[in-house]
Amino acid sequence: DAGVIQSPRHEVTEMGQEVTLRCKPISGHDYLFWYRQTMMRGLELLIYFNNNVPIDDSGMPEDRFSAKMPNASFSTLKIQPSEPRDSAVYFCASSPASTTNEQFFGPGTRLTVL
Amino acid sequence: RKEVEQDPGPFNVPEGATVAFNCTYSNSASQSFFWYRQDCRKEPKLLMSVYSSGNEDGRFTAQLNRASQYISLLIRDSKLSDSATYLCVVARGYALNFGKGTSLLVTP
């Protein structure tokens, strides 16, 4: 079975540009999570969805960040405008409702904002 | 102060050694506890859940002390393939809170 799929795997952009990260969760998983990982702050939860509905977005750093989940098989995380401090690895993870919190992570998108 | 604190290491140990990692958490309302493993430039993967009674999975033993808000992971008979970063994870509901990780390097 395919795991969580993320695209692109690497993104290099210039400050001020819009960045869109994409995620396809594992089929049948009800929960989808977006995380950001940096050396300084470690792995931080940004937002998560249950059945396509945002449940907790308290980790979203500021209004420049937005996330959507238009259907059960697709989610996007958008940064507009991007800043150099947004450089990080962004992970998407999914989880079935029936398990006790095991989350399956995608390979991540390594974002560099110049 | 981060909610989950770990010694970043690195821990450098020879093959066959026993090594222990510790973690503390600050929110007493935390409900579930885990250790995840992350290889260099890869995604985190669940290693094991942690239960109050302590639990073992092969060479790995995890312990939880709710009163002290302390979690531990013991690895016996270390293998080269155990080299990775070990992330302590505390959960309330479905929201996971990760420590910054402890780096382990097992050498021949």
Backbone of each chain as ProteinMPNN parsed JSONL, in Angstrom:
{"seq_chain_A": "DAGVIQSPRHEVTEMGQEVTLRCKPISGHDYLFWYRQTMMRGLELLIYFNNNVPIDDSGMPEDRFSAKMPNASFSTLKIQPSEPRDSAVYFCASSPASTTNEQFFGPGTRLTVL", "coords_chain_A": {"N_chain_A": [[0.836, -1.191, 0.0], [0.398, 2.28, -0.697], [2.1, 4.821, 1.079], [1.822, 7.89, 2.949], [1.774, 10.565, 0.732], [3.746, 13.21, -0.394], [4.214, 16.334, -2.023], [5.936, 19.153, -3.458], [9.078, 17.335, -3.114], [11.303, 18.812, -2.634], [11.707, 22.312, -2.369], [12.677, 25.375, -3.54], [12.572, 28.76, -3.137], [11.989, 32.279, -3.588], [12.008, 34.97, -1.235], [8.838, 36.316, -0.476], [7.41, 35.034, -2.427], [4.655, 32.863, -3.263], [4.025, 29.735, -1.768], [3.059, 26.402, -2.193], [2.309, 23.458, -0.619], [1.729, 19.973, -0.897], [-0.356, 17.171, -0.033], [-1.198, 13.767, 0.126], [-3.104, 11.699, 1.955], [-3.007, 8.437, 3.605], [-5.244, 6.11, 2.276], [-8.461, 5.913, 3.691], [-7.77, 6.847, 6.168], [-8.766, 8.967, 8.766], [-7.763, 11.216, 9.938], [-5.662, 14.027, 9.423], [-2.522, 15.585, 9.507], [-0.424, 18.457, 9.712], [2.965, 19.221, 10.042], [5.864, 21.073, 11.089], [9.391, 21.035, 10.899], [12.312, 22.131, 12.406], [15.771, 22.778, 13.18], [16.068, 24.388, 15.405], [13.557, 24.457, 16.732], [12.504, 21.948, 16.646], [10.047, 19.398, 15.987], [6.944, 20.571, 15.148], [3.473, 20.771, 15.606], [1.271, 22.037, 13.254], [-1.399, 22.199, 12.238], [-4.423, 20.237, 12.346], [-6.729, 17.974, 10.788], [-9.948, 16.438, 10.884], [-11.841, 14.146, 9.228], [-11.822, 15.902, 7.025], [-12.306, 18.372, 8.163], [-11.022, 21.237, 9.742], [-9.583, 20.914, 12.929], [-7.849, 21.822, 14.951], [-6.003, 24.596, 14.776], [-4.132, 25.985, 16.128], [-1.402, 25.937, 16.099], [-0.543, 27.136, 13.8], [1.633, 29.473, 12.503], [1.163, 32.199, 11.725], [-0.886, 34.574, 9.909], [0.009, 34.279, 7.352], [0.116, 31.673, 6.755], [-1.89, 29.035, 5.56], [-4.21, 26.324, 5.469], [-5.863, 23.703, 3.738], [-8.375, 21.211, 3.203], [-9.85, 19.846, 0.842], [-11.001, 17.415, 0.139], [-11.166, 13.913, 1.094], [-8.784, 12.843, 0.233], [-6.798, 14.668, -0.212], [-4.763, 17.421, 0.668], [-3.656, 20.788, 1.25], [-0.983, 22.978, 2.14], [-0.391, 26.309, 2.432], [1.791, 29.025, 1.964], [1.945, 32.41, 2.031], [2.853, 35.716, 1.898], [6.024, 34.066, 1.402], [8.78, 33.773, 3.752], [12.271, 33.976, 4.695], [12.552, 32.774, 7.255], [10.697, 30.79, 7.217], [11.851, 28.587, 6.193], [12.28, 25.157, 6.358], [11.575, 21.674, 7.16], [8.624, 20.333, 6.058], [6.197, 18.235, 7.203], [3.621, 15.962, 6.421], [1.122, 14.004, 7.955], [-0.883, 11.087, 8.545], [-3.672, 9.442, 10.146], [-5.559, 6.644, 11.207], [-8.816, 6.61, 12.663], [-9.228, 4.563, 14.407], [-6.974, 3.727, 15.759], [-4.554, 4.03, 18.452], [-3.379, 6.785, 18.332], [-1.146, 6.336, 16.57], [0.674, 7.841, 14.105], [1.216, 8.199, 10.663], [3.802, 9.217, 8.797], [4.533, 11.297, 5.969], [7.21, 11.652, 3.478], [8.1, 14.229, 3.673], [8.526, 17.744, 2.824], [11.169, 19.636, 1.838], [11.73, 22.875, 2.398], [13.186, 25.784, 1.201], [13.618, 29.143, 1.627], [14.796, 31.878, 0.047]], "CA_chain_A": [[0.0, 0.0, 0.0], [1.149, 3.522, -0.699], [2.052, 5.581, 2.307], [1.475, 9.29, 2.749], [2.528, 11.127, -0.389], [3.9, 14.652, -0.342], [4.914, 16.967, -3.142], [7.166, 18.572, -3.965], [9.988, 16.861, -2.079], [12.182, 19.943, -2.361], [11.222, 23.558, -2.953], [13.513, 26.549, -3.284], [11.838, 29.906, -3.639], [12.488, 33.565, -3.111], [11.164, 35.676, -0.291], [7.705, 37.013, -1.055], [6.669, 34.172, -3.322], [3.682, 31.936, -2.683], [4.469, 28.336, -1.77], [1.978, 25.448, -1.912], [2.751, 22.097, -0.341], [0.603, 19.08, -1.131], [-0.321, 15.925, 0.715], [-2.234, 12.752, -0.081], [-3.007, 10.792, 3.103], [-3.292, 7.033, 3.364], [-6.671, 5.917, 2.058], [-9.193, 5.403, 4.844], [-7.384, 7.55, 7.386], [-9.691, 10.07, 9.034], [-7.047, 12.372, 10.488], [-4.512, 14.499, 8.669], [-1.753, 16.527, 10.32], [0.702, 19.161, 9.123], [4.011, 19.56, 11.001], [7.067, 21.749, 10.592], [10.562, 20.649, 11.692], [13.542, 22.918, 12.284], [16.775, 22.426, 14.191], [15.866, 25.2, 16.614], [12.282, 24.238, 17.428], [12.09, 20.553, 16.552], [8.85, 19.076, 15.208], [5.813, 21.31, 15.72], [2.178, 20.575, 14.946], [0.714, 23.293, 12.74], [-2.847, 22.1, 12.135], [-4.883, 18.924, 11.959], [-8.084, 17.815, 10.266], [-10.675, 15.187, 11.071], [-12.877, 14.075, 8.186], [-11.666, 17.089, 6.175], [-12.641, 19.587, 8.905], [-9.92, 21.636, 10.632], [-9.935, 20.745, 14.337], [-6.991, 22.639, 15.793], [-5.009, 25.325, 13.969], [-3.422, 26.884, 17.056], [0.021, 25.921, 15.808], [-0.232, 27.893, 12.581], [2.412, 30.592, 13.047], [0.587, 33.521, 11.463], [-1.872, 34.587, 8.82], [0.621, 33.943, 6.062], [-0.041, 30.234, 6.578], [-3.257, 28.543, 5.497], [-4.3, 24.919, 5.079], [-7.185, 23.269, 3.302], [-8.543, 19.792, 2.882], [-11.094, 19.859, 0.069], [-11.598, 16.083, 0.144], [-10.481, 12.965, 1.979], [-7.538, 12.346, -0.327], [-5.91, 15.753, -0.62], [-4.664, 18.602, 1.514], [-2.593, 21.726, 0.893], [-0.504, 23.98, 3.087], [0.053, 27.421, 1.609], [2.473, 30.126, 2.636], [1.893, 33.568, 1.164], [4.115, 35.529, 1.195], [7.019, 33.292, 2.147], [9.902, 34.494, 4.339], [13.389, 33.054, 4.961], [12.363, 32.015, 8.495], [9.795, 29.66, 6.951], [12.66, 27.46, 5.727], [12.089, 24.031, 7.282], [10.98, 20.498, 6.533], [7.199, 20.26, 6.371], [5.702, 16.861, 7.129], [2.199, 15.633, 6.514], [0.925, 12.686, 8.547], [-2.284, 10.714, 8.648], [-3.941, 8.456, 11.185], [-6.93, 6.142, 11.241], [-9.463, 6.936, 13.931], [-9.346, 3.399, 15.266], [-5.726, 3.407, 16.463], [-4.221, 4.901, 19.57], [-2.469, 7.879, 18.04], [-0.023, 6.178, 15.658], [0.581, 8.679, 12.923], [2.082, 7.76, 9.578], [4.334, 10.437, 8.207], [5.071, 11.339, 4.618], [8.656, 11.872, 3.426], [8.407, 15.628, 3.953], [8.945, 18.706, 1.805], [12.239, 20.505, 2.349], [11.508, 24.206, 1.845], [14.207, 26.812, 1.403], [13.196, 30.458, 1.159], [16.014, 32.707, -0.066]], "C_chain_A": [[0.872, 1.242, 0.0], [1.025, 4.181, 0.655], [1.555, 6.977, 2.025], [2.382, 9.855, 1.658], [2.556, 12.642, -0.266], [4.612, 15.146, -1.594], [4.902, 18.477, -2.962], [8.031, 18.047, -2.832], [10.96, 17.971, -1.678], [11.607, 21.175, -3.051], [12.18, 24.668, -2.557], [12.803, 27.731, -3.915], [12.441, 31.183, -3.069], [11.478, 34.208, -2.166], [10.049, 36.426, -1.019], [6.86, 36.17, -1.989], [5.678, 33.31, -2.547], [4.209, 30.508, -2.828], [3.267, 27.458, -1.439], [2.549, 24.049, -1.767], [1.531, 21.184, -0.389], [0.777, 17.761, -0.4], [-1.486, 15.036, 0.321], [-2.107, 11.766, 1.076], [-3.24, 9.347, 2.684], [-4.808, 6.864, 3.273], [-7.328, 5.31, 3.29], [-8.832, 6.057, 6.154], [-8.247, 8.801, 7.551], [-8.999, 11.35, 9.483], [-5.862, 12.718, 9.605], [-3.86, 15.639, 9.444], [-0.681, 17.181, 9.452], [1.671, 19.559, 10.251], [5.108, 20.332, 10.283], [8.224, 21.343, 11.501], [11.74, 21.547, 11.371], [14.514, 22.469, 13.366], [16.47, 23.137, 15.502], [14.638, 24.76, 17.411], [11.811, 22.788, 17.394], [10.842, 20.415, 15.689], [7.649, 19.724, 15.887], [4.554, 21.027, 14.912], [1.636, 21.938, 14.521], [-0.808, 23.275, 12.787], [-3.208, 20.647, 11.927], [-6.37, 18.928, 11.636], [-8.651, 16.462, 10.694], [-11.806, 15.173, 10.061], [-12.97, 15.385, 7.399], [-11.959, 18.402, 6.892], [-11.463, 19.969, 9.802], [-10.36, 21.596, 12.094], [-9.137, 21.699, 15.219], [-5.927, 23.288, 14.913], [-4.175, 26.26, 14.847], [-1.92, 26.921, 16.813], [0.422, 26.674, 14.556], [0.423, 29.2, 13.007], [1.785, 31.967, 12.834], [-0.289, 33.443, 10.218], [-1.279, 34.259, 7.458], [0.448, 32.453, 5.739], [-1.53, 29.894, 6.505], [-3.229, 27.093, 5.027], [-5.73, 24.59, 4.723], [-7.188, 21.768, 3.104], [-9.866, 19.66, 2.145], [-11.778, 18.497, -0.026], [-10.711, 15.142, 0.951], [-9.115, 12.536, 1.479], [-6.548, 13.453, -0.679], [-5.956, 16.907, 0.373], [-3.525, 19.482, 1.016], [-2.248, 22.604, 2.088], [0.12, 25.092, 2.251], [0.718, 28.478, 2.481], [2.533, 31.29, 1.647], [1.846, 34.856, 1.977], [5.118, 34.758, 2.044], [8.151, 34.193, 2.633], [11.028, 33.502, 4.618], [13.202, 32.223, 6.231], [11.364, 30.875, 8.348], [10.574, 28.435, 6.453], [12.653, 26.355, 6.777], [11.729, 22.809, 6.459], [9.531, 20.419, 7.005], [6.73, 18.818, 6.144], [4.174, 16.854, 7.18], [2.113, 14.232, 7.114], [-0.561, 12.374, 8.547], [-2.438, 9.586, 9.663], [-5.368, 7.958, 11.05], [-7.541, 6.387, 12.609], [-9.416, 5.779, 14.91], [-8.085, 3.113, 16.081], [-5.491, 4.372, 17.613], [-3.079, 5.826, 19.191], [-1.272, 7.566, 17.145], [-0.279, 7.022, 14.433], [1.621, 8.221, 11.915], [2.504, 9.002, 8.803], [4.718, 10.241, 6.739], [6.552, 11.66, 4.656], [9.066, 13.318, 3.667], [8.717, 16.433, 2.704], [9.982, 19.614, 2.441], [12.124, 21.842, 1.65], [12.652, 25.134, 2.207], [13.693, 28.111, 0.803], [14.413, 31.389, 1.204], [15.711, 34.193, 0.151]], "O_chain_A": [[1.941, 1.268, 0.61], [-0.02, 4.112, 1.301], [0.938, 7.229, 0.99], [3.596, 9.647, 1.667], [1.524, 13.279, -0.06], [5.485, 14.476, -2.145], [3.967, 19.027, -2.38], [7.721, 18.308, -1.67], [11.384, 18.053, -0.525], [11.089, 21.095, -4.165], [12.456, 24.871, -1.375], [12.471, 27.701, -5.1], [13.293, 31.148, -2.181], [10.268, 34.013, -2.286], [10.28, 37.079, -2.037], [5.73, 36.535, -2.312], [5.837, 33.062, -1.352], [4.759, 30.129, -3.862], [2.533, 27.749, -0.494], [3.19, 23.526, -2.679], [0.437, 21.569, 0.025], [1.894, 17.294, -0.175], [-2.621, 15.497, 0.199], [-1.1, 11.064, 1.172], [-3.625, 9.072, 1.548], [-5.555, 7.405, 4.088], [-6.837, 4.336, 3.861], [-9.515, 5.848, 7.157], [-8.433, 9.581, 6.617], [-9.578, 12.435, 9.416], [-5.155, 11.843, 9.106], [-4.533, 16.53, 9.963], [-0.104, 16.543, 8.571], [1.274, 20.143, 11.259], [5.262, 20.26, 9.064], [8.074, 21.306, 12.722], [12.12, 21.703, 10.211], [14.114, 21.85, 14.352], [16.6, 22.555, 16.579], [14.687, 24.701, 18.64], [10.826, 22.44, 18.045], [10.611, 21.21, 14.778], [7.369, 19.46, 17.056], [4.577, 21.043, 13.682], [1.554, 22.868, 15.324], [-1.436, 24.2, 13.3], [-2.404, 19.884, 11.392], [-7.145, 19.749, 12.127], [-7.923, 15.48, 10.841], [-12.636, 16.082, 10.038], [-14.06, 15.899, 7.146], [-11.867, 19.461, 6.27], [-10.955, 19.127, 10.543], [-11.386, 22.173, 12.455], [-9.69, 22.314, 16.131], [-5.057, 22.607, 14.372], [-3.583, 27.218, 14.35], [-1.239, 27.838, 17.272], [1.611, 26.831, 14.282], [-0.157, 29.958, 13.784], [1.884, 32.82, 13.716], [-0.41, 32.401, 9.575], [-2.017, 33.99, 6.51], [0.612, 32.033, 4.594], [-2.33, 30.401, 7.291], [-2.338, 26.687, 4.281], [-6.678, 25.112, 5.309], [-6.153, 21.144, 2.87], [-10.896, 19.391, 2.763], [-12.987, 18.422, -0.244], [-9.643, 15.528, 1.427], [-8.355, 11.923, 2.229], [-5.563, 13.201, -1.372], [-7.017, 17.311, 0.849], [-2.555, 18.995, 0.436], [-3.096, 22.925, 2.921], [1.038, 24.854, 1.465], [0.262, 28.779, 3.584], [3.101, 31.166, 0.562], [0.87, 35.074, 2.695], [5.058, 34.801, 3.273], [8.45, 35.224, 2.031], [10.77, 32.307, 4.762], [13.65, 31.077, 6.281], [11.203, 30.075, 9.269], [9.997, 27.357, 6.312], [12.979, 26.589, 7.941], [11.592, 22.878, 5.238], [9.255, 20.437, 8.204], [6.85, 18.267, 5.049], [3.546, 17.639, 7.89], [2.94, 13.372, 6.812], [-1.396, 13.278, 8.547], [-1.485, 8.88, 9.992], [-6.285, 8.743, 10.808], [-6.83, 6.369, 13.614], [-9.548, 5.983, 16.116], [-8.139, 2.316, 17.017], [-6.155, 5.403, 17.723], [-1.954, 5.672, 19.666], [-0.431, 8.445, 16.957], [-1.332, 6.923, 13.804], [2.755, 7.899, 12.269], [1.683, 9.725, 8.239], [5.165, 9.169, 6.331], [7.106, 11.912, 5.726], [10.249, 13.605, 3.846], [9.113, 15.892, 1.672], [9.719, 20.275, 3.446], [12.387, 21.946, 0.452], [13.034, 25.251, 3.372], [13.373, 28.172, -0.383], [14.977, 31.647, 2.268], [16.617, 35.023, 0.091]]}, "seq_chain_B": "RKEVEQDPGPFNVPEGATVAFNCTYSNSASQSFFWYRQDCRKEPKLLMSVYSSGNEDGRFTAQLNRASQYISLLIRDSKLSDSATYLCVVARGYALNFGKGTSLLVTP", "coords_chain_B": {"N_chain_B": [[9.538, 27.503, 27.696], [9.827, 24.265, 26.478], [7.238, 21.831, 26.058], [7.884, 19.156, 26.12], [10.83, 17.732, 27.123], [14.088, 16.728, 26.246], [17.345, 15.256, 26.52], [19.609, 16.27, 24.163], [21.833, 14.831, 23.364], [24.845, 14.123, 21.463], [24.586, 10.555, 22.0], [27.134, 8.389, 22.039], [27.818, 5.113, 21.538], [29.293, 1.821, 21.887], [28.763, -1.053, 19.782], [26.539, -3.483, 21.095], [26.291, -2.384, 23.567], [24.32, -1.142, 26.35], [21.927, 1.385, 26.426], [20.324, 4.294, 27.709], [17.601, 6.547, 27.442], [16.107, 9.56, 28.524], [13.177, 11.509, 29.302], [11.208, 14.343, 29.994], [7.984, 15.707, 30.747], [5.693, 18.458, 30.773], [2.951, 18.863, 31.02], [0.477, 17.756, 32.986], [-1.94, 16.757, 32.2], [-1.574, 15.177, 30.052], [-2.17, 12.347, 27.966], [-1.36, 10.124, 26.465], [1.599, 8.325, 25.482], [4.659, 8.077, 23.701], [7.443, 6.657, 21.887], [9.119, 7.763, 19.103], [11.07, 7.112, 16.189], [13.567, 8.632, 14.248], [15.329, 8.568, 11.339], [18.263, 9.909, 9.742], [17.431, 12.642, 7.787], [14.977, 11.592, 7.157], [11.473, 10.627, 7.599], [9.694, 10.719, 10.779], [9.013, 7.693, 12.6], [6.808, 5.487, 14.287], [8.106, 3.967, 17.134], [7.479, 2.691, 19.608], [4.676, 2.454, 21.848], [4.146, 3.825, 25.138], [3.472, 2.57, 28.274], [1.936, 2.805, 31.531], [2.559, 0.655, 33.12], [4.915, -0.155, 32.155], [6.612, -1.426, 29.312], [7.779, -3.794, 26.904], [9.602, -4.418, 23.924], [11.152, -6.592, 22.26], [14.477, -5.752, 22.153], [13.997, -3.342, 23.279], [12.846, -1.312, 25.92], [10.308, 0.473, 27.505], [9.38, 2.952, 29.86], [7.075, 4.594, 32.039], [6.519, 7.219, 34.27], [4.087, 8.621, 35.802], [3.688, 10.235, 38.032], [6.089, 11.586, 38.374], [6.243, 12.65, 35.909], [7.768, 11.62, 33.744], [9.546, 9.865, 31.267], [11.059, 6.977, 29.903], [13.447, 5.263, 27.799], [14.966, 2.254, 27.123], [17.593, 0.681, 25.522], [18.822, -2.385, 24.759], [21.779, -4.352, 24.029], [22.865, -2.905, 21.755], [22.618, -2.194, 18.259], [24.26, -1.46, 15.133], [22.364, -0.489, 13.414], [20.619, 0.804, 15.064], [21.306, 3.412, 15.241], [20.165, 6.635, 15.203], [17.747, 9.308, 15.602], [15.896, 9.67, 18.538], [12.673, 10.32, 19.381], [10.781, 11.665, 21.907], [7.372, 11.535, 22.703], [4.368, 13.108, 23.556], [0.906, 13.017, 24.147], [-2.279, 14.626, 23.864], [-5.409, 13.702, 23.313], [-5.655, 13.631, 19.824], [-3.542, 15.245, 19.209], [-0.166, 15.416, 18.877], [2.766, 16.012, 20.778], [6.012, 16.71, 20.304], [9.276, 15.955, 21.577], [12.559, 17.415, 21.087], [14.31, 15.472, 20.439], [16.721, 12.813, 20.892], [19.938, 12.082, 19.963], [21.438, 9.149, 18.786], [24.368, 7.327, 18.272], [25.662, 4.389, 17.236], [28.601, 2.614, 17.364], [31.038, 0.541, 15.605]], "CA_chain_B": [[9.998, 26.144, 27.971], [9.122, 23.309, 25.654], [6.419, 20.934, 26.853], [8.581, 17.865, 26.217], [12.259, 18.011, 27.172], [14.992, 15.594, 26.113], [18.763, 15.522, 26.349], [19.834, 16.087, 22.72], [22.982, 13.979, 23.098], [24.667, 12.739, 21.024], [25.065, 9.418, 22.755], [27.984, 7.52, 21.212], [28.013, 3.865, 22.278], [29.762, 0.706, 21.048], [27.832, -2.152, 19.537], [26.359, -4.384, 22.219], [26.088, -1.644, 24.813], [22.976, -0.75, 26.765], [21.834, 2.85, 26.516], [19.019, 4.746, 28.202], [17.223, 7.928, 27.186], [15.065, 10.054, 29.407], [12.353, 12.583, 28.771], [10.227, 14.861, 30.951], [6.93, 16.499, 30.135], [5.222, 19.45, 31.744], [1.493, 18.923, 31.136], [-0.013, 16.579, 33.711], [-3.153, 16.261, 31.539], [-1.186, 14.333, 28.92], [-2.909, 11.093, 28.045], [-0.689, 9.013, 25.793], [3.039, 8.557, 25.427], [5.26, 7.255, 22.653], [8.754, 6.937, 21.338], [9.254, 7.682, 17.659], [12.451, 7.079, 15.712], [13.755, 9.363, 13.002], [16.634, 8.431, 10.697], [18.756, 11.154, 9.157], [16.753, 13.143, 6.582], [13.793, 10.782, 6.895], [10.34, 10.972, 8.421], [9.577, 9.973, 12.037], [8.192, 6.489, 12.586], [6.521, 5.013, 15.63], [8.917, 2.869, 17.663], [6.634, 1.97, 20.557], [3.884, 3.199, 22.82], [4.66, 3.714, 26.509], [2.372, 2.352, 29.207], [2.312, 3.047, 32.931], [3.101, -0.568, 33.711], [6.167, -0.469, 31.469], [6.42, -2.401, 28.254], [9.01, -4.241, 26.257], [9.467, -4.895, 22.554], [12.481, -7.076, 21.897], [15.582, -5.134, 22.907], [13.563, -2.016, 23.717], [11.955, -1.249, 27.071], [9.852, 1.832, 27.791], [8.771, 3.135, 31.179], [6.401, 5.875, 32.269], [6.251, 7.564, 35.658], [3.153, 9.757, 35.71], [3.85, 11.123, 39.2], [7.259, 12.43, 38.12], [6.124, 13.138, 34.521], [9.067, 11.16, 33.257], [9.448, 8.722, 30.355], [12.395, 6.489, 29.577], [13.613, 4.232, 26.782], [16.194, 1.496, 27.311], [17.947, -0.167, 24.387], [19.85, -3.372, 25.118], [22.509, -4.987, 22.929], [22.757, -1.935, 20.656], [23.058, -2.556, 16.91], [24.616, -0.311, 14.283], [21.131, 0.007, 12.808], [19.862, 1.614, 16.034], [21.737, 4.807, 15.113], [19.025, 7.447, 14.763], [17.276, 10.232, 16.625], [14.742, 9.11, 19.224], [11.784, 11.424, 19.741], [9.799, 11.421, 22.964], [6.125, 12.134, 22.238], [3.303, 13.158, 24.55], [-0.313, 13.341, 23.408], [-3.617, 14.867, 24.43], [-6.244, 13.417, 22.159], [-4.886, 13.293, 18.63], [-2.452, 16.202, 19.005], [1.109, 14.924, 19.397], [3.752, 17.016, 21.142], [7.297, 16.022, 20.169], [10.532, 16.504, 22.046], [13.477, 17.709, 19.986], [15.001, 14.25, 20.079], [18.045, 12.434, 21.404], [20.691, 11.452, 18.887], [22.221, 7.971, 19.159], [25.288, 6.77, 17.283], [26.247, 3.124, 17.661], [29.828, 2.435, 16.573], [31.535, -0.845, 15.593]], "C_chain_B": [[9.161, 25.174, 27.152], [8.381, 22.323, 26.546], [7.082, 19.575, 27.066], [10.08, 18.133, 26.099], [13.066, 16.711, 27.098], [16.424, 16.095, 26.063], [19.09, 15.28, 24.881], [20.964, 15.124, 22.383], [24.044, 14.747, 22.329], [25.196, 11.724, 22.031], [25.861, 8.547, 21.772], [28.283, 6.259, 22.019], [28.529, 2.793, 21.347], [28.647, -0.311, 20.86], [27.742, -3.042, 20.771], [26.089, -3.686, 23.541], [24.603, -1.458, 25.105], [22.956, 0.761, 26.943], [20.416, 3.232, 26.932], [18.814, 6.219, 27.887], [16.104, 8.31, 28.138], [14.364, 11.25, 28.795], [11.441, 13.047, 29.899], [9.192, 15.688, 30.213], [6.262, 17.359, 31.193], [3.703, 19.433, 31.959], [0.957, 17.643, 31.763], [-1.286, 16.009, 33.096], [-2.84, 15.379, 30.344], [-1.748, 12.93, 29.105], [-2.153, 9.889, 27.503], [0.765, 9.381, 25.567], [3.664, 7.572, 24.45], [6.726, 7.581, 22.51], [8.666, 6.746, 19.827], [10.742, 7.677, 17.332], [12.509, 7.838, 14.404], [15.18, 9.168, 12.504], [16.978, 9.737, 9.995], [18.025, 11.472, 7.847], [15.562, 12.277, 6.17], [12.65, 11.241, 7.79], [10.355, 10.203, 9.734], [8.678, 8.742, 11.849], [7.999, 6.013, 14.013], [7.432, 3.848, 15.997], [8.076, 2.032, 18.624], [5.816, 2.938, 21.396], [4.495, 2.966, 24.201], [3.48, 3.616, 27.452], [2.865, 2.487, 30.638], [2.97, 1.827, 33.568], [4.462, -0.919, 33.136], [5.902, -1.513, 30.406], [7.715, -2.624, 27.494], [8.689, -4.704, 24.843], [10.849, -5.312, 22.095], [13.541, -6.451, 22.783], [15.2, -3.789, 23.523], [12.584, -2.12, 24.884], [11.604, 0.202, 27.353], [9.171, 1.863, 29.155], [8.15, 4.518, 31.269], [6.196, 6.049, 33.761], [5.388, 8.821, 35.639], [3.364, 10.74, 36.855], [5.003, 12.094, 38.976], [7.232, 13.04, 36.73], [7.415, 12.87, 33.77], [8.863, 9.905, 32.421], [10.865, 8.274, 30.037], [12.327, 5.433, 28.477], [14.971, 3.58, 27.003], [16.405, 0.625, 26.082], [19.078, -1.083, 24.825], [20.518, -3.898, 23.863], [22.425, -4.127, 21.661], [23.324, -2.478, 19.353], [23.428, -1.287, 16.149], [23.352, 0.343, 13.726], [20.246, 0.792, 13.783], [20.247, 3.085, 15.961], [20.626, 5.625, 14.473], [18.777, 8.502, 15.832], [15.987, 9.674, 17.208], [13.918, 10.265, 19.807], [10.792, 10.969, 20.804], [8.522, 12.186, 22.594], [5.048, 12.001, 23.308], [2.035, 13.627, 23.842], [-1.472, 13.674, 24.334], [-4.572, 14.723, 23.269], [-5.364, 13.049, 20.98], [-3.721, 14.236, 18.376], [-1.185, 15.678, 19.675], [2.039, 16.093, 19.649], [5.106, 16.313, 21.198], [8.405, 16.731, 20.941], [11.443, 16.725, 20.853], [14.349, 16.522, 19.621], [16.347, 14.078, 20.742], [18.746, 11.655, 20.307], [21.541, 10.3, 19.431], [23.095, 7.547, 17.988], [25.91, 5.516, 17.875], [27.436, 2.833, 16.748], [30.328, 0.996, 16.661], [32.569, -1.079, 16.673]], "O_chain_B": [[7.932, 25.257, 27.137], [8.83, 22.012, 27.649], [6.856, 18.924, 28.086], [10.543, 18.689, 25.104], [12.77, 15.734, 27.786], [16.688, 17.214, 25.622], [18.868, 14.173, 24.39], [21.055, 14.647, 21.251], [24.146, 15.958, 22.524], [26.118, 11.997, 22.799], [25.31, 8.036, 20.797], [28.928, 6.329, 23.065], [28.249, 2.826, 20.149], [27.721, -0.41, 21.665], [28.752, -3.323, 21.416], [25.704, -4.324, 24.521], [23.753, -1.598, 24.226], [23.864, 1.339, 27.54], [19.443, 2.58, 26.555], [19.723, 7.035, 28.042], [15.266, 7.486, 28.504], [14.883, 11.91, 27.895], [10.954, 12.228, 30.678], [9.484, 16.295, 29.183], [6.27, 17.018, 32.376], [3.22, 19.935, 32.975], [0.981, 16.579, 31.145], [-1.68, 14.891, 33.43], [-3.756, 14.883, 29.688], [-1.801, 12.395, 30.212], [-2.286, 8.777, 28.012], [1.128, 10.554, 25.474], [3.271, 6.408, 24.37], [7.197, 8.631, 22.946], [8.205, 5.714, 19.338], [11.564, 8.174, 18.103], [11.625, 7.712, 13.556], [16.134, 9.56, 13.177], [16.107, 10.554, 9.697], [18.011, 10.662, 6.92], [15.185, 12.231, 4.999], [12.82, 12.123, 8.631], [10.965, 9.137, 9.809], [7.731, 8.748, 11.063], [8.9, 6.118, 14.845], [7.52, 2.863, 15.263], [7.973, 0.814, 18.472], [6.21, 4.082, 21.623], [5.263, 2.026, 24.401], [2.592, 4.468, 27.44], [4.049, 2.31, 30.923], [3.828, 1.954, 34.442], [5.095, -1.877, 33.578], [5.056, -2.39, 30.586], [8.604, -1.774, 27.45], [7.643, -5.304, 24.594], [11.626, -4.494, 21.601], [13.514, -6.597, 24.005], [16.009, -3.173, 24.216], [11.631, -2.898, 24.852], [12.484, 1.059, 27.432], [8.48, 0.923, 29.545], [8.627, 5.478, 30.664], [5.748, 5.126, 34.442], [5.888, 9.935, 35.481], [3.231, 11.949, 36.666], [4.919, 13.269, 39.334], [8.091, 13.856, 36.395], [8.055, 13.776, 33.239], [8.116, 9.003, 32.799], [11.769, 9.101, 29.917], [11.293, 4.801, 28.257], [15.996, 4.259, 27.063], [15.495, -0.086, 25.655], [20.152, -0.623, 25.211], [19.931, -3.901, 22.781], [21.961, -4.591, 20.619], [24.366, -3.134, 19.336], [22.973, -0.191, 16.476], [23.279, 1.564, 13.584], [19.242, 1.378, 13.377], [19.577, 3.924, 16.562], [20.2, 5.351, 13.351], [19.495, 8.583, 16.829], [15.093, 9.256, 16.472], [14.404, 11.063, 20.608], [10.057, 10.001, 20.61], [8.589, 13.355, 22.213], [4.845, 10.933, 23.884], [2.09, 14.542, 23.021], [-1.63, 13.104, 25.413], [-4.552, 15.53, 22.34], [-4.437, 12.251, 21.115], [-2.978, 14.042, 17.414], [-1.141, 15.517, 20.894], [2.106, 17.037, 18.862], [5.324, 15.433, 22.031], [8.468, 17.96, 20.958], [11.146, 16.283, 19.743], [15.052, 16.554, 18.611], [17.021, 15.043, 21.102], [18.205, 10.681, 19.784], [22.269, 10.46, 20.41], [22.623, 7.423, 16.858], [26.601, 5.574, 18.892], [27.304, 2.807, 15.525], [30.084, 0.306, 17.651], [33.088, -2.188, 16.802]]}, "name": "protein", "num_of_chains": 2, "seq": "DAGVIQSPRHEVTEMGQEVTLRCKPISGHDYLFWYRQTMMRGLELLIYFNNNVPIDDSGMPEDRFSAKMPNASFSTLKIQPSEPRDSAVYFCASSPASTTNEQFFGPGTRLTVLRKEVEQDPGPFNVPEGATVAFNCTYSNSASQSFFWYRQDCRKEPKLLMSVYSSGNEDGRFTAQLNRASQYISLLIRDSKLSDSATYLCVVARGYALNFGKGTSLLVTP"}
